[in-house]
Amino acid sequence: MSTDLSGASSAQGIALNPVSSFHSQSGNSGNLASGNREATTRKKNWQERALRLSSFPRSNASPSPSSSSSSSSSRRSRPAVDDAQQQESLSRADSNRYASSSSSTTTKWWKVHLFKGMIQDIKRRAPFYVSDWTDAWDYRVVPATVYMYFANILPALAFSLDMFEKTNQSYGVNEVLLASVLGSVVFSLAAAQPLVIVGVTGPITVFNYTVYDIMSPKGTNYLAFMFWIGLWSLIFHWILAITNACNGLTYVTRFSCDIFGFYVAFIYLQKGIQVLTRQWGKAGETSAYVSIMVALLVLMSGYVCGMLGESTLFQRYVRKFIEDYGTPLTIVFFTGFVHIGHMRDVSVQTLPTSKAFFPTADRGWLVSLWDISVGEVFLAIPFAILLTILFYFDHNVSSLIAQGTEFPLRKPAGFHWDLFLLGFTTGIAGLLGIPFPNGLIPQAPFHTQALCVTRQVSDDDETNKGRPIRITDHVVEQRVSNLAQGLLTLGTMTGPLLVVMHLIPQGVLAGLFFIMGVQALQANGITQKLVFLAQDHNFTPGSNPLKRLERRSAIWAFVILELVGFGATFAITQTIAAIGFPVIILLLIPVRSFLLPLWFRPEELAALDAPTASPFTMESVGGTYGHNTEEANMANLAFENTGTSHRNGGGGILEGNADSGAGEWSSGHLNEESAVEDGLERGESYRLSLRSGARRRSRTSKR
């Protein structure tokens, strides 16, 4: 087994993927002593829980003496796992126990303990604050910083172009850059979840120009009106944080997240098309066709870079360099490409910029607060409610995905405190007259992927025996990369760099939108299910959990419901009622939790859907709805002791097949309740998880 450590390749995302193949082992030796002490404590807890196993209530009839004797014989014949594997199993069991203790103390919904969620978040995260800075002494922080700088700033520049055109130059490059700086600095210094990247997103772009379309014909001061939206939204955010409203995230699953991600992907594609269609009215037909050609070439180049990174061509360090830096280099190349040959005679539209550190419009950085009527101050309240609904879902979902089940995180989450901080940044952004920042999808999970440290092992699957594969060892959880990329973004607002930004053709930005949209669609769970339905059944891997479902119609029905949810969200954004699209997104949560179980069987929902984050992450909000964590914990213990599998329906939220570990479906996320013998497999890609699941089933059948 090789012990080479290197950056994890993203199994989902745009061609800007986690950077470099250099390895990092810093901090590992310093943690050995504390790790041994923790292992001893966990082993003692393991023994105590094993003693309680005999009294564990089972939903089925108790086993007969003969079956008990058979199970005992199976336990004696089962090979003993090594210490490292046992420690990983203990860590998973402890995470389940923590989530169970949180959910078991849940009080009646009408009894609200004010500030309790924020206080608990601070108590959980505060002990790790110093290590959040000291743990940054790791090479992975350097490529993650560079990667996130480009992954954040390039889409932000593209969105700034869209808002510049649709808000009569109220927002431009400097406003979008400053919003990204505000979010990154505040959340890297004070957030309970510093891995979450905060900036300007596609949905807030739609919100901003929709408000402009509604209010500008009335002669309302747009930026002053946006300030009052931000101020009211600050109040609503703080009310939600104080009243522990983030506990509602316990109902959020991949169903609503995939629909929202599908919507965001189509927003990227739509924005790219809109950028190109505007070229006819501004630069003429020749410039428009050149822009279309450049946009398609950017898309193809970025896509090929991503494919090469996942291929077996060249040496690994060459593949990683192409995969990690392909998209930024593509942007640089095609910025100069339009000046080659006869194209130099074509006047193409470029990214509009302004003076360094000055607003785009002729104004100061502070908004004229009172240049607005009293009636319009209160008219901003319904808009603020819709903004709060959008941010409650968008930011928290980006936080959940950034701390998803595929990442072996060790530090606790804190949703209530971060929602409080989000309200603060929303109010400050309104005062400065800049777009409201919030958690970014897909940049937030890409940041976590960039900080993954992997190791190479040999695949012992019969069909790929001896083939080297990479699994995630750990994630470098720290605050420096988020802060550093924000400071780099601030440096982009200087004069020389703004001149460089002004050279980027709008066709290149349209191509970047296409890259983001296409790659986001590829990684989306809806797309993965559609691919499964279109595949030849004979060539579909047998370990795919969808293939084991009896009713194929259930898959079609689930996908159709997801597409209907996406269609309703996307359709309303094409009208003047686009301001209300956050309501549709929010309604997806109760539809999934309370309506779908009426028709779908528990095992079908377990294969078609899954929790967004692990029980350890969900501890901050009281666990995952519909899943009895203590029962699953005891079931996993039973598996470890008897070698038998136990299927827990989990209310249709989780797939509790402790043996197969196949709770991860084709979007690439591993079910955290699966009793995986090697805990490092939590960070594998979907293809690897399928091989691992088949491998574990093969071992069990042989036993």
C-alpha positions in Angstrom: 0.0 0.0 0.0 1.4 3.4 -1.0 1.3 6.2 1.5 1.6 9.0 -1.0 -0.6 12.0 0.0 -1.9 14.4 -2.5 -4.8 16.7 -3.3 -8.1 15.0 -4.0 -9.4 15.2 -7.5 -12.9 16.5 -7.7 -15.5 13.9 -8.9 -17.9 16.7 -9.5 -17.4 20.3 -10.5 -16.0 22.7 -13.1 -12.6 22.4 -14.7 -11.2 24.6 -11.9 -10.7 21.6 -9.6 -8.7 21.2 -6.4 -5.1 22.1 -7.1 -1.7 20.4 -7.2 -0.5 16.9 -6.6 2.1 17.7 -3.9 1.7 15.8 -0.8 1.2 17.1 2.8 1.8 15.3 6.0 2.2 18.4 8.3 0.4 18.1 11.6 0.0 14.3 11.4 2.8 13.4 13.8 1.7 16.0 16.2 -1.7 14.4 16.5 -0.5 10.9 17.2 -0.5 11.3 21.0 -3.9 12.9 21.2 -5.2 10.4 18.7 -4.1 7.5 20.8 -5.8 9.0 23.9 -8.9 9.5 21.9 -8.8 6.0 20.6 -8.5 4.6 24.1 -11.5 6.6 25.2 -13.5 5.6 22.1 -12.6 1.9 22.7 -14.0 2.1 26.3 -17.2 3.7 24.9 -17.3 1.0 22.3 -17.2 -1.7 25.0 -19.9 0.0 27.1 -22.2 0.2 24.0 -21.5 -3.4 23.1 -22.7 -4.4 26.6 -26.0 -2.6 26.0 -26.4 -4.3 22.6 -28.3 -7.3 24.1 -31.0 -4.9 25.4 -31.3 -3.0 22.1 -35.0 -3.0 21.1 -35.5 -4.5 17.7 -38.5 -3.9 15.4 -38.5 -7.5 14.3 -39.1 -10.6 16.4 -36.2 -11.6 18.6 -33.9 -14.3 17.1 -34.3 -17.9 18.0 -31.7 -19.7 20.1 -30.5 -21.5 17.0 -30.0 -18.3 15.1 -28.3 -16.8 18.1 -25.9 -19.6 18.2 -25.2 -19.3 14.5 -24.5 -15.6 14.9 -22.2 -16.3 17.8 -20.3 -18.8 15.7 -20.1 -16.3 12.9 -18.7 -13.7 15.2 -16.0 -16.1 16.4 -15.0 -17.0 12.8 -15.0 -13.4 11.5 -11.5 -12.0 11.0 -10.5 -9.2 13.5 -10.2 -5.7 12.1 -7.0 -3.8 12.7 -6.7 -0.9 15.2 -7.0 1.8 12.5 -10.2 0.4 11.1 -11.6 0.0 14.6 -10.8 3.6 15.5 -12.6 4.8 12.3 -15.6 2.7 13.2 -15.6 4.1 16.7 -15.4 7.7 15.3 -18.5 7.1 13.2 -20.3 5.6 16.1 -19.4 8.5 18.3 -20.7 10.9 15.6 -24.0 9.1 15.6 -24.1 9.2 19.4 -23.5 12.9 19.4 -26.3 13.5 16.9 -28.6 11.2 18.8 -28.0 13.1 22.1 -28.9 16.3 20.3 -32.1 15.0 18.7 -33.2 13.1 21.9 -33.3 16.4 23.9 -35.6 18.1 21.4 -38.4 20.0 23.1 -41.9 20.8 21.8 -41.8 23.0 18.8 -43.7 25.9 20.5 -41.1 26.1 23.3 -38.3 28.2 21.9 -35.1 28.6 23.9 -33.8 32.0 22.6 -30.1 32.2 21.7 -29.7 28.5 22.5 -28.6 27.5 19.0 -26.0 30.3 18.7 -24.7 29.6 22.2 -24.3 25.9 21.5 -22.6 26.7 18.1 -20.1 28.9 19.8 -19.4 26.5 22.6 -18.8 23.7 20.1 -16.6 25.6 17.8 -14.7 28.0 20.1 -12.2 25.2 21.4 -11.1 24.8 17.8 -10.5 28.5 17.0 -6.8 28.5 17.6 -6.3 25.2 15.7 -8.2 26.8 12.8 -5.2 29.0 12.3 -2.4 26.7 13.4 -3.7 23.8 11.2 -3.2 26.1 8.2 0.5 25.3 8.2 -0.1 22.8 5.5 0.7 22.8 1.8 -2.9 22.1 0.8 -3.8 25.7 1.9 -1.7 27.2 -0.9 -3.3 25.5 -3.9 -6.7 25.8 -2.3 -6.3 29.6 -1.9 -5.2 29.9 -5.6 -8.0 27.7 -6.7 -10.7 29.5 -4.8 -9.4 32.9 -5.9 -10.1 32.0 -9.6 -13.2 29.9 -8.9 -14.7 32.9 -7.0 -13.5 35.9 -9.0 -14.2 34.7 -12.5 -17.9 34.0 -12.0 -18.2 37.1 -9.9 -16.9 39.2 -12.8 -19.4 37.5 -15.2 -22.2 38.3 -12.8 -21.1 41.9 -12.5 -21.4 42.2 -16.2 -25.0 41.0 -16.0 -26.0 43.3 -13.2 -24.1 46.2 -14.9 -26.3 45.8 -17.9 -29.6 45.2 -16.1 -29.4 47.7 -13.2 -28.4 50.8 -15.2 -24.8 50.5 -13.9 -25.8 50.5 -10.3 -23.6 47.5 -9.7 -20.3 46.9 -11.5 -17.0 45.1 -11.0 -15.9 46.9 -7.9 -19.2 46.4 -6.1 -19.1 42.7 -6.8 -15.5 42.3 -5.8 -16.1 44.3 -2.5 -19.1 42.1 -1.7 -16.9 39.0 -2.1 -14.2 40.6 0.1 -16.8 41.4 2.8 -18.1 37.9 2.9 -14.7 36.2 2.9 -13.2 38.4 5.6 -16.2 38.2 8.0 -16.8 34.5 7.6 -13.1 33.5 7.7 -12.5 35.4 10.9 -15.8 34.8 12.8 -17.8 32.0 11.3 -18.4 28.6 12.8 -18.1 27.1 9.3 -15.0 28.8 7.8 -14.8 26.4 4.9 -17.9 28.0 3.3 -17.0 30.5 0.6 -19.3 33.5 0.6 -19.8 35.8 -2.4 -22.2 36.9 -5.1 -24.4 34.2 -6.6 -26.7 33.7 -9.6 -29.9 33.8 -7.6 -29.0 37.1 -5.9 -28.2 38.5 -9.3 -31.8 37.6 -10.4 -33.2 39.1 -7.2 -31.3 42.4 -7.7 -32.3 43.2 -11.2 -35.9 42.0 -10.6 -36.1 44.6 -7.8 -34.7 47.2 -10.2 -37.3 46.3 -12.8 -40.1 46.7 -10.3 -39.0 49.8 -8.5 -37.1 51.9 -11.1 -40.3 52.8 -13.1 -41.7 54.4 -10.0 -38.7 56.7 -9.7 -37.5 55.1 -6.5 -33.8 55.5 -5.5 -32.7 52.0 -6.2 -29.7 51.8 -3.9 -31.5 53.4 -1.1 -34.3 50.9 -1.5 -31.8 48.1 -1.5 -30.4 49.4 1.7 -33.7 49.2 3.5 -34.2 45.7 2.1 -30.8 44.8 3.6 -31.6 46.4 6.9 -35.0 44.6 7.3 -33.4 41.4 6.1 -30.7 41.8 8.8 -33.5 42.0 11.4 -35.2 38.9 10.0 -31.9 37.0 9.9 -31.2 37.8 13.5 -34.7 36.8 14.5 -34.3 33.4 12.8 -30.9 32.9 14.4 -32.1 33.9 17.9 -35.1 31.6 17.6 -33.0 28.6 16.4 -34.8 28.5 13.0 -31.9 26.6 11.5 -33.3 23.5 13.2 -35.5 23.3 10.2 -32.5 22.1 8.2 -33.1 18.7 9.7 -35.7 18.3 6.9 -33.4 19.2 4.0 -32.2 16.3 1.9 -30.6 15.9 -1.5 -34.1 16.2 -3.2 -34.4 20.0 -2.6 -30.6 20.6 -2.9 -30.5 18.9 -6.3 -33.4 20.9 -7.6 -31.8 24.1 -6.5 -28.4 23.1 -7.9 -30.1 22.2 -11.2 -31.7 25.7 -11.2 -28.3 27.3 -10.5 -26.7 25.4 -13.4 -29.4 26.6 -15.8 -29.0 30.1 -14.5 -25.3 29.9 -15.6 -26.3 28.7 -19.1 -28.9 31.4 -19.4 -26.5 34.2 -18.4 -24.0 33.0 -21.0 -26.6 33.1 -23.7 -27.8 36.5 -22.7 -24.2 37.9 -22.8 -23.9 36.7 -26.4 -27.3 37.9 -27.6 -26.5 41.4 -26.3 -23.5 41.6 -28.7 -25.7 42.1 -31.7 -27.2 45.4 -30.4 -23.9 46.8 -29.1 -21.0 45.7 -31.3 -22.5 44.5 -34.5 -23.0 41.2 -36.3 -19.3 40.4 -36.8 -18.4 41.0 -33.2 -21.3 38.8 -32.1 -20.2 35.8 -34.2 -16.6 36.2 -33.0 -17.9 36.2 -29.4 -20.0 33.1 -30.0 -16.9 31.3 -31.5 -14.8 32.3 -28.6 -17.4 31.3 -26.0 -17.7 27.8 -27.6 -13.9 27.4 -27.8 -13.6 28.4 -24.1 -16.3 25.8 -23.2 -14.6 23.0 -25.2 -11.1 23.9 -23.8 -12.3 23.9 -20.2 -14.2 20.7 -20.6 -11.2 18.9 -22.2 -9.0 20.1 -19.4 -11.4 18.5 -16.9 -11.5 15.2 -18.9 -7.7 15.0 -19.1 -7.5 15.5 -15.4 -9.7 12.4 -14.9 -8.0 10.3 -17.6 -4.9 8.1 -17.5 -2.9 10.1 -20.0 0.4 11.7 -19.1 2.0 11.6 -15.6 -0.2 12.4 -12.6 1.4 15.8 -11.9 0.8 16.8 -15.6 -2.9 15.7 -15.4 -3.4 17.5 -12.1 -1.8 20.7 -13.5 -4.1 20.7 -16.5 -7.1 19.9 -14.4 -6.4 22.5 -11.7 -5.2 25.4 -13.8 -6.8 24.6 -17.2 -9.7 27.0 -16.9 -7.7 30.1 -15.7 -5.2 29.5 -18.4 -8.0 29.2 -20.9 -9.3 32.6 -19.9 -5.9 34.1 -20.3 -5.3 32.5 -23.7 -8.6 33.5 -25.2 -8.3 37.0 -23.9 -5.3 37.4 -26.2 -6.7 35.1 -28.9 -9.2 37.7 -30.2 -6.2 39.9 -31.1 -4.7 37.3 -33.5 -4.9 37.7 -37.3 -8.0 39.2 -38.8 -9.8 39.2 -35.5 -7.7 42.1 -34.3 -9.8 44.3 -36.7 -13.0 43.2 -35.0 -14.1 45.4 -32.1 -15.3 43.0 -29.4 -17.1 44.0 -26.2 -15.0 43.7 -23.1 -15.7 43.7 -19.3 -16.5 47.2 -18.2 -14.6 48.5 -15.2 -14.2 51.7 -13.2 -11.6 53.5 -11.2 -9.7 51.6 -8.5 -11.6 51.3 -5.2 -14.4 53.6 -6.5 -18.0 52.7 -7.1 -19.1 52.2 -10.7 -21.6 55.0 -10.5 -20.7 58.6 -9.6 -21.4 58.3 -5.9 -19.7 57.6 -2.6 -19.5 54.2 -0.9 -22.2 55.0 1.6 -25.8 55.0 0.3 -28.1 58.0 0.8 -30.3 56.4 3.3 -33.1 58.9 3.5 -33.4 59.7 -0.2 -36.6 57.6 -0.1 -40.2 58.0 1.1 -41.5 56.5 4.3 -43.9 54.3 2.4 -41.1 52.9 0.4 -39.2 52.1 3.6 -42.0 49.8 4.6 -42.6 48.6 1.1 -39.1 47.0 1.4 -40.3 44.6 4.1 -41.9 42.0 1.7 -38.8 42.1 -0.5 -36.7 41.6 2.6 -38.8 38.6 3.6 -38.2 37.0 0.2 -34.4 37.8 0.4 -34.3 36.2 3.9 -36.0 33.1 2.6 -33.6 32.8 -0.3 -30.5 33.3 2.0 -31.9 30.9 4.6 -32.0 28.1 2.0 -29.1 29.1 -0.3 -26.5 29.8 2.4 -27.4 26.8 4.5 -27.5 24.4 1.6 -24.1 25.6 0.5 -22.9 25.0 4.1 -24.4 21.5 4.1 -22.9 20.6 0.8 -19.5 22.0 1.8 -19.6 19.7 4.8 -21.2 16.8 3.0 -21.0 13.1 3.8 -18.1 12.6 1.4 -15.7 14.7 3.5 -14.2 13.2 6.7 -14.5 16.4 8.7 -13.4 16.5 12.4 -14.6 19.9 13.6 -18.2 20.7 14.4 -20.6 22.9 12.4 -22.6 25.9 13.5 -25.5 27.0 11.4 -27.3 29.3 13.8 -24.3 31.5 14.4 -23.4 31.7 10.7 -27.0 32.8 9.9 -26.5 35.6 12.5 -23.3 36.6 10.7 -25.0 36.5 7.3 -27.6 39.0 8.6 -24.7 41.3 9.6 -23.0 41.1 6.2 -26.4 41.7 4.5 -26.9 44.9 6.4 -23.4 46.2 5.8 -23.7 45.4 2.1 -26.9 47.4 1.8 -25.2 50.3 3.5 -22.3 50.2 1.1 -24.5 49.8 -2.0 -23.0 46.5 -3.0 -24.7 43.1 -3.8 -25.7 41.0 -0.8 -23.2 38.1 -0.4 -24.1 34.6 0.7 -22.8 31.0 0.5 -21.7 30.0 -3.0 -22.7 26.9 -4.9 -20.7 25.2 -6.2 -17.6 27.1 -4.9 -18.2 26.2 -1.3 -17.9 22.4 -1.7 -15.1 22.9 -4.2 -13.2 24.6 -1.4 -13.5 21.6 0.8 -12.5 19.3 -2.0 -9.4 21.5 -2.6 -8.3 20.9 1.0 -8.7 17.1 0.9 -5.5 15.1 1.4 -5.6 11.7 -0.3 -3.6 8.6 -0.2 -3.1 5.9 -2.8 -4.1 2.3 -2.1 -4.4 -0.8 -4.2 -7.9 -1.8 -5.3 -8.6 -5.4 -4.2 -11.7 -5.7 -6.4 -11.6 -8.9 -8.5 -12.0 -7.0 -11.7 -9.4 -4.3 -11.0 -7.1 -6.1 -8.6 -3.9 -4.3 -7.9 -5.0 -1.1 -9.7 -4.0 2.0 -7.7 -6.9 4.1 -6.4 -7.0 7.3 -4.3 -9.1 7.7 -1.2 -9.5 10.8 1.1 -7.4 10.7 4.2 -8.5 13.9 5.9 -9.4 17.5 5.2 -7.3 20.5 6.3 -9.9 22.4 8.2 -8.7 26.0 8.7 -9.5 29.7 8.1 -6.5 31.0 6.2 -7.4 29.9 2.7 -10.8 31.7 2.8 -9.2 34.8 4.2 -6.3 34.8 1.8 -8.5 34.4 -1.3 -10.6 37.3 0.0 -7.5 39.5 0.3 -6.4 38.6 -3.2 -9.8 39.6 -4.4 -9.4 43.0 -2.7 -6.0 43.3 -4.5 -7.9 42.8 -7.8 -9.6 46.2 -7.2 -6.3 48.0 -7.7 -5.7 50.0 -10.8 -3.3 47.7 -12.7 -5.4 44.6 -12.2 -8.6 46.5 -13.2 -6.9 47.4 -16.5 -6.2 43.7 -17.0 -9.8 42.8 -16.2 -11.0 45.3 -18.7 -9.2 43.4 -21.5 -11.3 40.2 -21.0 -13.8 39.9 -23.9 -17.4 39.3 -22.9 -17.4 36.2 -25.1 -14.8 34.7 -22.8 -17.1 35.4 -19.8 -20.0 33.7 -21.7 -17.8 30.7 -22.2 -17.0 30.6 -18.5 -20.7 30.7 -17.7 -21.1 27.7 -20.1 -18.3 25.8 -18.3 -19.9 26.4 -14.9 -23.3 25.4 -16.1 -22.3 22.2 -18.0 -20.1 20.9 -15.2 -22.7 21.7 -12.6 -25.3 19.7 -14.5 -22.9 16.8 -14.8 -22.5 16.6 -11.1 -26.1 17.0 -10.3 -28.2 14.2 -8.9 -31.1 14.8 -11.3 -28.7 14.4 -14.3 -27.2 11.2 -12.7 -30.7 9.7 -12.4 -31.5 10.6 -16.0 -28.3 9.0 -17.2 -29.2 5.9 -15.2 -32.6 5.7 -16.9 -31.1 6.2 -20.3 -28.4 3.5 -19.8 -28.6 0.0 -21.2 -29.8 -2.0 -18.3 -27.3 -4.7 -19.1 -24.3 -2.3 -18.7 -25.5 -0.7 -15.4 -23.3 -1.8 -12.5 -25.2 -4.2 -10.2 -23.9 -2.3 -7.1 -25.9 0.8 -8.2 -28.6 1.2 -5.5 -31.1 2.3 -8.1 -30.8 -0.9 -10.0 -31.9 -2.9 -6.9 -35.3 -1.1 -6.8 -38.3 -3.2 -7.7 -40.3 -0.4 -9.2 -38.5 1.4 -12.0 -41.6 3.7 -12.2 -40.6 5.0 -8.8 -37.3 6.4 -10.3 -39.2 8.0 -13.2 -41.8 9.5 -10.8 -39.0 10.9 -8.5 -37.1 12.4 -11.4 -40.3 13.9 -12.9 -41.1 15.5 -9.5 -37.6 17.0 -9.4 -37.9 18.4 -12.9 -41.3 19.9 -12.1 -39.8 21.6 -9.1 -37.0 22.9 -11.2 -39.4 24.0 -14.0 -41.6 25.9 -11.6 -38.6 27.7 -10.1 -37.0 28.5 -13.4 -40.3 29.6 -15.1 -41.2 32.1 -12.4 -37.7 33.7 -12.7 -38.5 34.6 -16.3 -41.5 36.8 -15.3 -41.9 40.0 -13.3 -42.9 37.7 -10.4 -39.3 36.4 -10.3 -38.9 38.0 -6.9 -41.0 35.2 -5.4 -38.9 32.3 -6.6 -37.4 31.7 -3.1 -40.9 30.7 -1.9 -41.1 27.8 -4.4 -37.6 26.6 -3.3 -38.6 26.6 0.4 -41.8 24.7 -0.4 -39.7 21.8 -1.8 -38.7 20.9 1.8 -42.1 19.9 3.2 -43.0 18.3 -0.1 -40.1 15.9 0.3 -40.5 15.3 4.0 -44.3 14.8 4.3 -45.8 14.2 0.9 -43.4 11.9 -1.0 -43.4 9.2 1.8 -47.1 8.8 1.1 -46.4 7.1 -2.2 -42.8 6.1 -2.3 -41.6 3.1 -0.2 -38.9 3.7 2.4 -36.3 1.6 0.5 -37.0 3.6 -2.6 -36.5 7.0 -0.9 -33.4 5.6 0.7 -31.9 4.9 -2.7 -33.3 7.9 -4.5 -32.5 10.5 -1.8 -30.1 10.9 1.1 -29.2 13.4 3.8 -27.0 16.3 2.6 -24.6 16.1 5.5 -23.4 13.6 8.1 -24.9 13.2 11.6 -21.9 14.9 13.1 -22.5 18.0 11.0 -26.3 17.8 11.6 -25.7 17.8 15.3 -26.0 21.6 15.3 -29.6 21.4 14.0 -30.7 18.4 16.0 -30.0 15.6 13.5 -31.8 14.4 10.4 -35.6 14.1 10.2 -37.1 10.6 9.9 -34.0 8.8 11.0 -33.6 7.2 14.4 -29.9 7.7 14.9 -29.7 5.6 18.1 -31.3 2.7 16.3 -28.9 3.0 13.4 -26.0 3.3 15.8 -27.0 0.1 17.5 -27.6 -1.6 14.1 -24.1 -0.7 13.1 -22.8 -2.2 16.4 -24.8 -5.3 15.7 -23.2 -5.6 12.3 -19.7 -5.2 13.7 -20.4 -8.0 16.2 -22.4 -10.4 14.1 -21.3 -9.7 10.6 -25.0 -9.6 9.5 -26.7 -6.7 7.7 -29.7 -4.8 9.1 -31.9 -2.7 6.9 -33.4 0.3 8.5 -36.1 2.1 6.5 -35.2 5.4 8.2 -38.4 7.1 7.2 -37.3 7.2 3.6 -34.4 9.5 4.4 -31.5 7.2 4.9 -30.6 3.8 3.5 -29.6 1.8 6.4 -28.0 -1.2 4.7 -25.1 -1.6 7.0 -23.5 -4.3 5.0 -23.3 -3.0 1.5 -22.5 0.6 2.2 -24.2 1.5 -1.0 -26.3 4.4 0.4 -24.4 6.6 -2.0 -26.3 7.1 -5.2 -25.1 8.4 -8.5 -24.5 12.0 -7.4 -21.4 10.8 -5.6 -22.3 11.1 -1.9 -21.7 8.2 0.5 -24.4 7.3 3.1 -22.8 8.0 6.4 -24.8 5.3 8.2 -23.2 2.5 6.2 -20.8 0.4 8.3 -17.8 0.8 6.0 -14.9 -1.1 7.3 -12.4 1.4 6.0 -13.5 4.9 7.2 -11.4 6.6 4.6 -13.8 5.5 1.9 -16.1 8.3 3.0 -14.2 10.6 0.6 -14.2 8.4 -2.4 -15.9 9.1 -5.7 -19.0 7.3 -6.8 -17.2 4.8 -9.0 -14.9 3.9 -6.2 -17.7 3.6 -3.7 -19.5 1.2 -6.1 -16.5 -1.1 -6.3 -16.0 -0.9 -2.5 -19.7 -1.7 -1.9 -19.5 -4.7 -4.2 -16.2 -5.8 -2.5 -17.8 -5.7 0.9 -20.8 -7.7 -0.2 -18.5 -10.3 -1.8 -16.6 -10.6 1.5 -19.8 -11.0 3.5 -21.2 -13.7 1.1 -17.9 -15.6 1.4 -18.1 -15.5 5.2 
